[in-house]
């Protein structure tokens, strides 16, 4: 493929991408990113998976 054809192809693709606007379901996005409705929003759900650094130091001593 010559340079002219390659540049024309890239230009065509760039124009298509520039004018592309996908359909967005904002209600689904809001529910996915929204605030949690439960009362334990401040509870660290990953806390039980890892030991605290302070506890490790106490165990070593």
Secondary structure, DSSP 8 states (H G I E B T S, - for coil): --HHHHHHHHHHHHHHHHH------HHHHHHHHS---SS-TTS-TTTTTS--HHHHHHHH-
